[in-house]
Amino acid sequence: MKKVYYLKTCSTCTRILKELNLPAEFILQDIKKEEITVQQLEQMKALAGSYEALFSKRSKLYKEMDLKNQNLTEKDYKHYILDHYTFLSRPVFIIDNAIFIGNSKANVEAVKKVLNA
């Protein structure tokens, strides 16, 4: 499977997608228009190892809700990601059985390597 979970209104996501120029077989899912399902999140977690790895601690809501001062469990991370799309660290690329989470330069370079392999 080749899929990207992203936010169309996020300039960083759109810049990365443009930079990568993904092949046509990629499925793009705008997580604001089409919410992440429990099954999709569980698949991402299986590849990532934890819900925390998928969770964005840079989200505006994370700061507003003062979540950094709470002891969040895996159950909490799962709940928040399913509750509001901004808690998913974006973009998330799933390429076959590999997952790439977030917008760091190293992550984008890793996706490029896999695409050019």
C-alpha positions as CSV (number, residue, x, y, z in Angstrom):
1,M,0.0,0.0,0.0
2,K,1.1,3.5,-0.8
3,K,-0.8,6.1,1.2
4,V,-0.3,9.6,2.6
5,Y,-2.3,11.1,5.4
6,Y,-2.0,14.9,5.2
7,L,-3.8,18.2,5.7
8,K,-4.6,20.1,2.5
9,T,-4.7,23.4,4.4
10,C,-1.2,22.8,5.9
11,S,1.4,24.6,3.8
12,T,4.2,22.3,5.0
13,C,2.3,19.2,3.9
14,T,1.5,20.7,0.5
15,R,5.2,21.8,0.0
16,I,6.4,18.3,0.9
17,L,3.9,16.6,-1.5
18,K,4.9,19.0,-4.3
19,E,8.6,18.4,-3.6
20,L,8.2,14.6,-3.6
21,N,6.0,14.5,-6.8
22,L,4.5,11.2,-5.8
23,P,3.6,8.5,-8.3
24,A,-0.1,8.1,-9.3
25,E,-0.5,4.9,-7.3
26,F,-0.4,6.9,-4.0
27,I,-3.7,7.4,-2.2
28,L,-3.9,10.8,-0.6
29,Q,-6.2,11.3,2.4
30,D,-6.9,14.8,3.6
31,I,-7.6,14.1,7.2
32,K,-9.7,17.1,7.7
33,K,-12.2,16.1,4.9
34,E,-11.9,12.3,5.5
35,E,-11.4,11.5,9.2
36,I,-9.0,8.8,10.2
37,T,-10.8,5.6,11.1
38,V,-9.9,3.4,14.1
39,Q,-8.7,0.7,11.7
40,Q,-6.4,3.2,9.9
41,L,-5.0,4.5,13.1
42,E,-4.4,0.9,14.4
43,Q,-2.6,0.1,11.1
44,M,-0.4,3.2,11.5
45,K,0.3,2.2,15.2
46,A,1.3,-1.3,14.2
47,L,3.9,0.2,11.8
48,A,5.0,3.0,14.1
49,G,5.2,1.0,17.3
50,S,3.0,3.3,19.4
51,Y,0.3,6.0,19.3
52,E,2.7,8.4,20.8
53,A,5.0,8.2,17.8
54,L,2.0,9.4,15.7
55,F,1.0,12.2,18.1
56,S,1.9,15.8,17.4
57,K,3.2,17.6,20.4
58,R,3.5,20.8,18.3
59,S,-0.3,21.0,17.8
60,K,-2.0,24.2,18.9
61,L,-4.6,22.2,20.8
62,Y,-1.8,20.3,22.6
63,K,-0.6,23.6,24.1
64,E,-4.1,25.0,24.6
65,M,-5.2,21.9,26.5
66,D,-2.0,21.9,28.6
67,L,-1.4,18.3,27.7
68,K,2.3,18.5,28.3
69,N,1.7,18.7,32.0
70,Q,-0.4,15.5,32.0
71,N,0.8,11.9,32.0
72,L,-0.7,10.7,28.8
73,T,-1.1,7.0,28.1
74,E,-1.2,5.2,24.8
75,K,-5.0,5.1,25.2
76,D,-5.0,8.9,25.6
77,Y,-2.9,9.4,22.5
78,K,-5.2,7.2,20.5
79,H,-8.3,9.0,21.8
80,Y,-6.9,12.5,21.0
81,I,-5.8,11.5,17.5
82,L,-9.2,10.1,16.7
83,D,-10.9,13.0,18.4
84,H,-9.2,15.8,16.4
85,Y,-7.1,15.6,13.2
86,T,-4.5,18.2,14.4
87,F,-3.1,15.7,16.9
88,L,-1.7,13.5,14.1
89,S,1.8,14.3,13.3
90,R,1.7,15.1,9.6
91,P,2.3,14.1,6.9
92,V,2.2,10.3,7.4
93,F,3.5,8.2,4.5
94,I,2.9,4.5,4.4
95,I,4.9,2.8,1.7
96,D,4.5,-0.9,1.7
97,N,5.3,-2.0,5.3
98,A,7.3,1.2,6.2
99,I,5.9,4.3,7.9
100,F,7.3,7.8,7.8
101,I,5.9,10.3,10.3
102,G,6.2,14.0,10.3
103,N,7.8,16.8,8.3
104,S,11.4,16.7,9.4
105,K,14.1,17.0,6.7
106,A,15.5,13.5,7.6
107,N,12.0,12.0,7.2
108,V,11.4,13.6,3.9
109,E,14.8,12.4,2.7
110,A,14.0,8.9,3.9
111,V,10.8,9.0,1.8
112,K,12.7,10.2,-1.2
113,K,15.2,7.3,-0.8
114,V,12.4,4.7,-0.8
115,L,10.7,6.3,-3.8
116,N,13.9,6.3,-5.8
117,A,14.9,2.8,-4.8
